Amino acid sequence: MNKNIILLVVLFALYFLVGYTLQGIYGDSYNFMAGENYWAADGNGGWLEYGNPSGAMPTETSVMPPLITFYLPFFIPAFVLILFMFTPLSKCLEAKKEDDGEVVDEE
């Protein structure tokens, strides 16, 4: 059970790490955790109002991030989860059994 919680925490950490890294690379053009109201890149160096943003339009020129970057925060944790569920790494998550059949969770 403890190993499953650690895996879950690692998956969440990967999601936020990848998302905020891409936010740092692309700046305001990458809207990670932006909600419903933000300035979106229009693909021509300008900005489009999406919803009702409370802040002023960014002064920097927008860049259009590649489409795959919007999916990377989901794909990378999903790939790690698939590795741990469908490969021999899944044995790392199993609880060890003692000789009398009782399940013991190592910490």
GUKEMI-259664 format. One record per atom (N, C-alpha, C): residue in three letters; atom name; x, y negated, z negated. Coordinates in nm, 4 decimals, m for minus. Atoms other than C-alpha are relative to their C-alpha. Layout:
N
<node 'ALA' 'CA' <X Y Z>>
...
END
This chain:
107
<node 'MET' 'N' <0.0823 0.1193 0.0000>>
<node 'MET' 'CA' <0.0000 0.0000 0.0000>>
<node 'MET' 'C' <0.0868 m0.1258 0.0000>>
<node 'ASN' 'N' <m0.0885 0.1161 0.0092>>
<node 'ASN' 'CA' <0.2794 m0.2402 m0.0891>>
<node 'ASN' 'C' <0.0686 m0.0276 0.1346>>
<node 'LYS' 'N' <m0.0663 0.0175 m0.1295>>
<node 'LYS' 'CA' <0.4521 m0.1797 0.2458>>
<node 'LYS' 'C' <m0.0962 m0.0575 0.1034>>
<node 'ASN' 'N' <0.0992 0.0548 m0.0929>>
<node 'ASN' 'CA' <0.1287 m0.2568 0.4329>>
<node 'ASN' 'C' <m0.0191 m0.1492 m0.0231>>
<node 'ILE' 'N' <0.0132 0.1423 0.0312>>
<node 'ILE' 'CA' <0.0986 m0.5908 0.2539>>
<node 'ILE' 'C' <0.1213 m0.0768 0.0510>>
<node 'ILE' 'N' <m0.1214 0.0639 m0.0509>>
<node 'ILE' 'CA' <0.4587 m0.6737 0.3410>>
<node 'ILE' 'C' <m0.0077 m0.0141 0.1518>>
<node 'LEU' 'N' <0.0150 0.0073 m0.1453>>
<node 'LEU' 'CA' <0.3874 m0.5911 0.7070>>
<node 'LEU' 'C' <m0.0997 m0.1087 0.0385>>
<node 'LEU' 'N' <0.0993 0.1035 m0.0279>>
<node 'LEU' 'CA' <0.0791 m0.8145 0.7011>>
<node 'LEU' 'C' <0.0586 m0.1402 m0.0188>>
<node 'VAL' 'N' <m0.0637 0.1293 0.0252>>
<node 'VAL' 'CA' <0.2790 m1.1034 0.5523>>
<node 'VAL' 'C' <0.1006 m0.0312 0.1114>>
<node 'VAL' 'N' <m0.0963 0.0196 m0.1088>>
<node 'VAL' 'CA' <0.5493 m1.0547 0.8176>>
<node 'VAL' 'C' <m0.0726 m0.0384 0.1291>>
<node 'LEU' 'N' <0.0758 0.0333 m0.1209>>
<node 'LEU' 'CA' <0.2865 m1.0640 1.0941>>
<node 'LEU' 'C' <m0.0503 m0.1440 m0.0039>>
<node 'PHE' 'N' <0.0436 0.1389 0.0126>>
<node 'PHE' 'CA' <0.1405 m1.3906 0.9625>>
<node 'PHE' 'C' <0.1186 m0.0957 0.0138>>
<node 'ALA' 'N' <m0.1187 0.0852 m0.0083>>
<node 'ALA' 'CA' <0.4902 m1.5358 0.9239>>
<node 'ALA' 'C' <0.0484 m0.0117 0.1447>>
<node 'LEU' 'N' <m0.0392 0.0043 m0.1412>>
<node 'LEU' 'CA' <0.5745 m1.4417 1.2843>>
<node 'LEU' 'C' <m0.0926 m0.0905 0.0799>>
<node 'TYR' 'N' <0.0976 0.0839 m0.0699>>
<node 'TYR' 'CA' <0.2556 m1.6081 1.4074>>
<node 'TYR' 'C' <0.0331 m0.1481 m0.0203>>
<node 'PHE' 'N' <m0.0263 0.1413 0.0274>>
<node 'PHE' 'CA' <0.3339 m1.9380 1.2344>>
<node 'PHE' 'C' <0.1403 m0.0406 0.0439>>
<node 'LEU' 'N' <m0.1356 0.0316 m0.0422>>
<node 'LEU' 'CA' <0.7073 m1.9222 1.3082>>
<node 'LEU' 'C' <0.0061 m0.0252 0.1505>>
<node 'VAL' 'N' <m0.0001 0.0165 m0.1458>>
<node 'VAL' 'CA' <0.6520 m1.8763 1.6817>>
<node 'VAL' 'C' <m0.0787 m0.1252 0.0387>>
<node 'GLY' 'N' <0.0825 0.1161 m0.0335>>
<node 'GLY' 'CA' <0.3765 m2.1392 1.6923>>
<node 'GLY' 'C' <0.0686 m0.1320 m0.0303>>
<node 'TYR' 'N' <m0.0651 0.1261 0.0356>>
<node 'TYR' 'CA' <0.5682 m2.4077 1.5069>>
<node 'TYR' 'C' <0.1330 m0.0194 0.0734>>
<node 'THR' 'N' <m0.1200 0.0122 m0.0826>>
<node 'THR' 'CA' <0.8865 m2.3303 1.7028>>
<node 'THR' 'C' <m0.0360 m0.0573 0.1374>>
<node 'LEU' 'N' <0.0441 0.0530 m0.1289>>
<node 'LEU' 'CA' <0.7003 m2.3889 2.0285>>
<node 'LEU' 'C' <m0.0492 m0.1437 m0.0131>>
<node 'GLN' 'N' <0.0420 0.1387 0.0262>>
<node 'GLN' 'CA' <0.5480 m2.7046 1.8775>>
<node 'GLN' 'C' <0.1226 m0.0913 m0.0061>>
<node 'GLY' 'N' <m0.1228 0.0782 0.0067>>
<node 'GLY' 'CA' <0.9011 m2.8247 1.8032>>
<node 'GLY' 'C' <0.0661 m0.0172 0.1359>>
<node 'ILE' 'N' <m0.0615 0.0062 m0.1330>>
<node 'ILE' 'CA' <1.0190 m2.7469 2.1570>>
<node 'ILE' 'C' <m0.0783 m0.0939 0.0920>>
<node 'TYR' 'N' <0.0811 0.0761 m0.0948>>
<node 'TYR' 'CA' <0.7276 m2.9025 2.3481>>
<node 'TYR' 'C' <m0.0616 m0.1263 m0.0590>>
<node 'GLY' 'N' <0.0509 0.1215 0.0630>>
<node 'GLY' 'CA' <0.6295 m3.1731 2.0981>>
<node 'GLY' 'C' <m0.1517 m0.0063 0.0012>>
<node 'ASP' 'N' <0.1452 0.0199 0.0003>>
<node 'ASP' 'CA' <0.2798 m3.3190 2.1235>>
<node 'ASP' 'C' <m0.0705 0.0701 0.1162>>
<node 'SER' 'N' <0.0609 m0.0679 m0.1142>>
<node 'SER' 'CA' <0.2232 m3.1363 2.4535>>
<node 'SER' 'C' <m0.0479 0.1398 m0.0347>>
<node 'TYR' 'N' <0.0411 m0.1334 0.0442>>
<node 'TYR' 'CA' <0.1854 m2.8059 2.2672>>
<node 'TYR' 'C' <m0.0881 m0.0174 m0.1230>>
<node 'ASN' 'N' <0.0968 0.0279 0.1055>>
<node 'ASN' 'CA' <m0.1277 m2.8214 2.0523>>
<node 'ASN' 'C' <m0.0228 0.1208 m0.0891>>
<node 'PHE' 'N' <0.0133 m0.1112 0.0936>>
<node 'PHE' 'CA' <m0.0654 m2.5537 1.7902>>
<node 'PHE' 'C' <m0.0660 m0.0513 m0.1268>>
<node 'MET' 'N' <0.0755 0.0362 0.1207>>
<node 'MET' 'CA' <m0.3149 m2.5770 1.5010>>
<node 'MET' 'C' <m0.0529 m0.1430 0.0083>>
<node 'ALA' 'N' <0.0459 0.1374 m0.0193>>
<node 'ALA' 'CA' <m0.4546 m2.9003 1.6481>>
<node 'ALA' 'C' <m0.1472 m0.0174 m0.0331>>
<node 'GLY' 'N' <0.1419 0.0130 0.0262>>
<node 'GLY' 'CA' <m0.8205 m2.8247 1.5887>>
<node 'GLY' 'C' <m0.0768 m0.0377 0.1256>>
<node 'GLU' 'N' <0.0854 0.0349 m0.1128>>
<node 'GLU' 'CA' <m1.0914 m2.9717 1.8093>>
<node 'GLU' 'C' <0.0290 m0.1369 0.0597>>
<node 'ASN' 'N' <m0.0220 0.1378 m0.0447>>
<node 'ASN' 'CA' <m0.9712 m3.3311 1.8425>>
<node 'ASN' 'C' <0.1493 m0.0277 0.0132>>
<node 'TYR' 'N' <m0.1422 0.0256 m0.0229>>
<node 'TYR' 'CA' <m0.6324 m3.3944 2.0031>>
<node 'TYR' 'C' <0.0204 m0.0575 0.1394>>
<node 'TRP' 'N' <m0.0389 0.0474 m0.1324>>
<node 'TRP' 'CA' <m0.4514 m3.5433 2.3010>>
<node 'TRP' 'C' <0.0634 0.1161 0.0744>>
<node 'ALA' 'N' <m0.0490 m0.1132 m0.0782>>
<node 'ALA' 'CA' <m0.3917 m3.2790 2.5695>>
<node 'ALA' 'C' <0.0813 m0.0507 0.1186>>
<node 'ALA' 'N' <m0.0811 0.0340 m0.1175>>
<node 'ALA' 'CA' <m0.1269 m3.2852 2.8413>>
<node 'ALA' 'C' <m0.0835 0.0230 0.1251>>
<node 'ASP' 'N' <0.0805 m0.0134 m0.1224>>
<node 'ASP' 'CA' <m0.2818 m3.3417 3.1841>>
<node 'ASP' 'C' <0.0759 0.0649 0.1152>>
<node 'GLY' 'N' <m0.0788 m0.0633 m0.1049>>
<node 'GLY' 'CA' <0.0012 m3.1855 3.3877>>
<node 'GLY' 'C' <0.0708 m0.0982 0.0916>>
<node 'ASN' 'N' <m0.0635 0.1029 m0.0831>>
<node 'ASN' 'CA' <0.1049 m3.5144 3.5506>>
<node 'ASN' 'C' <0.0788 m0.1006 m0.0826>>
<node 'GLY' 'N' <m0.0752 0.0912 0.0858>>
<node 'GLY' 'CA' <0.2872 m3.6735 3.2586>>
<node 'GLY' 'C' <m0.0882 m0.0884 m0.0850>>
<node 'GLY' 'N' <0.0926 0.0819 0.0776>>
<node 'GLY' 'CA' <m0.0236 m3.8333 3.1108>>
<node 'GLY' 'C' <m0.0712 0.0822 m0.1063>>
<node 'TRP' 'N' <0.0721 m0.0642 0.1108>>
<node 'TRP' 'CA' <m0.2657 m3.7491 2.8321>>
<node 'TRP' 'C' <m0.1498 m0.0080 0.0240>>
<node 'LEU' 'N' <0.1449 m0.0042 m0.0065>>
<node 'LEU' 'CA' <m0.6309 m3.6461 2.8252>>
<node 'LEU' 'C' <m0.0552 0.0067 m0.1418>>
<node 'GLU' 'N' <0.0642 m0.0014 0.1309>>
<node 'GLU' 'CA' <m0.8559 m3.7126 2.5292>>
<node 'GLU' 'C' <m0.0881 0.1247 m0.0087>>
<node 'TYR' 'N' <0.0788 m0.1206 0.0209>>
<node 'TYR' 'CA' <m0.9929 m3.3807 2.4027>>
<node 'TYR' 'C' <m0.0747 m0.0163 m0.1315>>
<node 'GLY' 'N' <0.0780 0.0262 0.1204>>
<node 'GLY' 'CA' <m1.2751 m3.4300 2.1556>>
<node 'GLY' 'C' <0.0067 m0.1474 m0.0345>>
<node 'ASN' 'N' <m0.0087 0.1385 0.0476>>
<node 'ASN' 'CA' <m1.2393 m3.7446 1.9459>>
<node 'ASN' 'C' <0.1236 m0.0123 m0.0903>>
<node 'PRO' 'N' <m0.1210 0.0059 0.0826>>
<node 'PRO' 'CA' <m0.8736 m3.7723 1.8325>>
<node 'PRO' 'C' <0.0051 m0.1274 m0.0836>>
<node 'SER' 'N' <m0.0067 0.1155 0.0899>>
<node 'SER' 'CA' <m0.8190 m3.9989 1.5344>>
<node 'SER' 'C' <0.1277 m0.0809 0.0206>>
<node 'GLY' 'N' <m0.1264 0.0703 m0.0213>>
<node 'GLY' 'CA' <m0.4591 m4.0868 1.6261>>
<node 'GLY' 'C' <0.0052 m0.0672 0.1364>>
<node 'ALA' 'N' <m0.0207 0.0677 m0.1278>>
<node 'ALA' 'CA' <m0.3345 m4.3078 1.9041>>
<node 'ALA' 'C' <0.0610 0.0960 0.1015>>
<node 'MET' 'N' <m0.0576 m0.0823 m0.1048>>
<node 'MET' 'CA' <m0.2301 m4.1621 2.2382>>
<node 'MET' 'C' <0.1522 0.0027 m0.0158>>
<node 'PRO' 'N' <m0.1460 m0.0064 0.0119>>
<node 'PRO' 'CA' <0.1307 m4.0341 2.2219>>
<node 'PRO' 'C' <0.0685 m0.0855 0.1059>>
<node 'THR' 'N' <m0.0729 0.0881 m0.0917>>
<node 'THR' 'CA' <0.3861 m4.2628 2.3825>>
<node 'THR' 'C' <0.0942 0.0768 0.0912>>
<node 'GLU' 'N' <m0.0920 m0.0783 m0.0834>>
<node 'GLU' 'CA' <0.6108 m3.9869 2.5202>>
<node 'GLU' 'C' <m0.0748 0.0592 0.1188>>
<node 'THR' 'N' <0.0572 m0.0625 m0.1188>>
<node 'THR' 'CA' <0.5526 m3.8353 2.8635>>
<node 'THR' 'C' <m0.0357 0.1443 m0.0328>>
<node 'SER' 'N' <0.0413 m0.1369 0.0286>>
<node 'SER' 'CA' <0.3592 m3.5125 2.8443>>
<node 'SER' 'C' <0.0655 0.0972 0.0982>>
<node 'VAL' 'N' <m0.0470 m0.1087 m0.0857>>
<node 'VAL' 'CA' <0.4899 m3.1852 2.9829>>
<node 'VAL' 'C' <m0.1011 0.1129 m0.0127>>
<node 'MET' 'N' <0.0945 m0.1110 0.0042>>
<node 'MET' 'CA' <0.2769 m2.8874 3.0715>>
<node 'MET' 'C' <0.0767 0.1266 m0.0364>>
<node 'PRO' 'N' <m0.0692 m0.1235 0.0386>>
<node 'PRO' 'CA' <0.4028 m2.5853 2.8749>>
<node 'PRO' 'C' <m0.0481 0.1158 0.0871>>
<node 'PRO' 'N' <0.0438 m0.1175 m0.0760>>
<node 'PRO' 'CA' <0.3969 m2.2546 3.0637>>
<node 'PRO' 'C' <m0.1173 0.0692 m0.0711>>
<node 'LEU' 'N' <0.1208 m0.0620 0.0539>>
<node 'LEU' 'CA' <0.0728 m2.0627 3.0144>>
<node 'LEU' 'C' <0.0322 0.1072 m0.1041>>
<node 'ILE' 'N' <m0.0343 m0.1079 0.0925>>
<node 'ILE' 'CA' <0.2455 m1.7728 2.8378>>
<node 'ILE' 'C' <0.0315 m0.0534 m0.1401>>
<node 'THR' 'N' <m0.0351 0.0528 0.1325>>
<node 'THR' 'CA' <0.3580 m2.0033 2.5544>>
<node 'THR' 'C' <m0.1220 m0.0136 m0.0894>>
<node 'PHE' 'N' <0.1208 0.0091 0.0814>>
<node 'PHE' 'CA' <m0.0026 m2.0416 2.4414>>
<node 'PHE' 'C' <m0.0404 0.1350 m0.0586>>
<node 'TYR' 'N' <0.0335 m0.1345 0.0461>>
<node 'TYR' 'CA' <m0.0295 m1.6638 2.3974>>
<node 'TYR' 'C' <0.1105 0.0643 m0.0836>>
<node 'LEU' 'N' <m0.1115 m0.0593 0.0742>>
<node 'LEU' 'CA' <0.3137 m1.5935 2.2436>>
<node 'LEU' 'C' <m0.0251 0.0134 m0.1503>>
<node 'PRO' 'N' <0.0248 m0.0192 0.1433>>
<node 'PRO' 'CA' <0.2019 m1.6585 1.8825>>
<node 'PRO' 'C' <m0.0878 0.1212 m0.0303>>
<node 'PHE' 'N' <0.0818 m0.1200 0.0188>>
<node 'PHE' 'CA' <m0.0452 m1.3700 1.9306>>
<node 'PHE' 'C' <0.0733 0.1256 0.0467>>
<node 'PHE' 'N' <m0.0632 m0.1174 m0.0590>>
<node 'PHE' 'CA' <0.1625 m1.1378 2.1494>>
<node 'PHE' 'C' <0.1152 0.0548 m0.0846>>
<node 'ILE' 'N' <m0.1164 m0.0481 0.0748>>
<node 'ILE' 'CA' <0.4765 m1.1217 1.9342>>
<node 'ILE' 'C' <m0.0407 0.0748 m0.1275>>
<node 'PRO' 'N' <0.0443 m0.0810 0.1151>>
<node 'PRO' 'CA' <0.3029 m1.0208 1.6061>>
<node 'PRO' 'C' <m0.0741 0.1268 0.0427>>
<node 'ALA' 'N' <0.0701 m0.1194 m0.0475>>
<node 'ALA' 'CA' <0.0820 m0.7817 1.8069>>
<node 'ALA' 'C' <0.0997 0.1062 0.0441>>
<node 'PHE' 'N' <m0.1030 m0.0947 m0.0418>>
<node 'PHE' 'CA' <0.3924 m0.6205 1.9565>>
<node 'PHE' 'C' <0.0658 0.0663 m0.1215>>
<node 'VAL' 'N' <m0.0584 m0.0568 0.1218>>
<node 'VAL' 'CA' <0.5456 m0.5753 1.6104>>
<node 'VAL' 'C' <m0.0978 0.0968 m0.0658>>
<node 'LEU' 'N' <0.1007 m0.0896 0.0576>>
<node 'LEU' 'CA' <0.2195 m0.4236 1.4841>>
<node 'LEU' 'C' <m0.0098 0.1290 0.0792>>
<node 'ILE' 'N' <0.0035 m0.1197 m0.0840>>
<node 'ILE' 'CA' <0.2094 m0.1846 1.7801>>
<node 'ILE' 'C' <0.1222 0.0870 m0.0262>>
<node 'LEU' 'N' <m0.1204 m0.0774 0.0314>>
<node 'LEU' 'CA' <0.5686 m0.0823 1.7043>>
<node 'LEU' 'C' <m0.0158 0.0799 m0.1290>>
<node 'PHE' 'N' <0.0138 m0.0676 0.1286>>
<node 'PHE' 'CA' <0.4794 0.0025 1.3469>>
<node 'PHE' 'C' <m0.1175 0.0972 m0.0046>>
<node 'MET' 'N' <0.1150 m0.0891 0.0035>>
<node 'MET' 'CA' <0.1528 0.1790 1.4293>>
<node 'MET' 'C' <0.0137 0.1199 0.0937>>
<node 'PHE' 'N' <0.0005 m0.1040 m0.1019>>
<node 'PHE' 'CA' <0.2315 0.3879 1.7389>>
<node 'PHE' 'C' <0.1372 0.0550 0.0361>>
<node 'THR' 'N' <m0.1336 m0.0540 m0.0234>>
<node 'THR' 'CA' <0.6026 0.4685 1.7188>>
<node 'THR' 'C' <0.0472 0.0694 m0.1271>>
<node 'PRO' 'N' <m0.0508 m0.0633 0.1221>>
<node 'PRO' 'CA' <0.8160 0.6631 1.4721>>
<node 'PRO' 'C' <0.0218 m0.0972 m0.1164>>
<node 'LEU' 'N' <m0.0107 0.0958 0.1098>>
<node 'LEU' 'CA' <0.8444 0.3403 1.2706>>
<node 'LEU' 'C' <m0.1190 0.0075 m0.0955>>
<node 'SER' 'N' <0.1178 m0.0124 0.0860>>
<node 'SER' 'CA' <0.4988 0.4250 1.1344>>
<node 'SER' 'C' <0.0304 0.0818 m0.1251>>
<node 'LYS' 'N' <m0.0384 m0.0784 0.1183>>
<node 'LYS' 'CA' <0.6704 0.6669 0.8962>>
<node 'LYS' 'C' <0.0527 m0.0900 m0.1112>>
<node 'CYS' 'N' <m0.0458 0.0948 0.1016>>
<node 'CYS' 'CA' <0.8133 0.3631 0.7177>>
<node 'CYS' 'C' <m0.1153 m0.0500 m0.0865>>
<node 'LEU' 'N' <0.1160 0.0498 0.0729>>
<node 'LEU' 'CA' <0.4597 0.2681 0.6109>>
<node 'LEU' 'C' <m0.0700 0.1070 m0.0831>>
<node 'GLU' 'N' <0.0662 m0.1078 0.0718>>
<node 'GLU' 'CA' <0.3572 0.6087 0.4792>>
<node 'GLU' 'C' <0.0491 0.0085 m0.1434>>
<node 'ALA' 'N' <m0.0364 m0.0211 0.1401>>
<node 'ALA' 'CA' <0.3514 0.6735 0.1050>>
<node 'ALA' 'C' <0.0618 0.1388 m0.0143>>
<node 'LYS' 'N' <m0.0668 m0.1284 0.0215>>
<node 'LYS' 'CA' <0.5765 0.9532 m0.0183>>
<node 'LYS' 'C' <m0.0844 0.0862 m0.0930>>
<node 'LYS' 'N' <0.0731 m0.0939 0.0851>>
<node 'LYS' 'CA' <0.4207 1.2656 m0.1741>>
<node 'LYS' 'C' <0.1000 0.0790 m0.0835>>
<node 'GLU' 'N' <m0.0815 m0.0842 0.0847>>
<node 'GLU' 'CA' <0.5667 1.4479 m0.4677>>
<node 'GLU' 'C' <m0.0407 0.1456 0.0182>>
<node 'ASP' 'N' <0.0245 m0.1425 m0.0181>>
<node 'ASP' 'CA' <0.5732 1.8283 m0.4959>>
<node 'ASP' 'C' <m0.1396 0.0429 m0.0440>>
<node 'ASP' 'N' <0.1316 m0.0409 0.0483>>
<node 'ASP' 'CA' <0.2440 1.8473 m0.6887>>
<node 'ASP' 'C' <m0.1146 m0.0609 0.0819>>
<node 'GLY' 'N' <0.1006 0.0532 m0.0892>>
<node 'GLY' 'CA' <0.0601 1.6636 m0.4074>>
<node 'GLY' 'C' <m0.0451 m0.1407 m0.0335>>
<node 'GLU' 'N' <0.0387 0.1357 0.0395>>
<node 'GLU' 'CA' <0.0278 1.3294 m0.5863>>
<node 'GLU' 'C' <0.0736 m0.1012 0.0865>>
<node 'VAL' 'N' <m0.0588 0.1032 m0.0850>>
<node 'VAL' 'CA' <0.0887 1.0247 m0.3690>>
<node 'VAL' 'C' <0.0672 m0.1039 m0.0889>>
<node 'VAL' 'N' <m0.0758 0.0968 0.0756>>
<node 'VAL' 'CA' <0.3576 0.7958 m0.5016>>
<node 'VAL' 'C' <0.0405 m0.1120 0.0958>>
<node 'ASP' 'N' <m0.0356 0.1160 m0.0817>>
<node 'ASP' 'CA' <0.4048 0.4453 m0.3623>>
<node 'ASP' 'C' <0.1296 m0.0588 m0.0533>>
<node 'GLU' 'N' <m0.1284 0.0554 0.0418>>
<node 'GLU' 'CA' <0.7662 0.3344 m0.3736>>
<node 'GLU' 'C' <m0.0015 m0.1502 0.0167>>
<node 'GLU' 'N' <m0.0071 0.1452 m0.0093>>
<node 'GLU' 'CA' <0.8332 m0.0312 m0.4383>>
<node 'GLU' 'C' <0.1419 m0.0446 0.0155>>
END
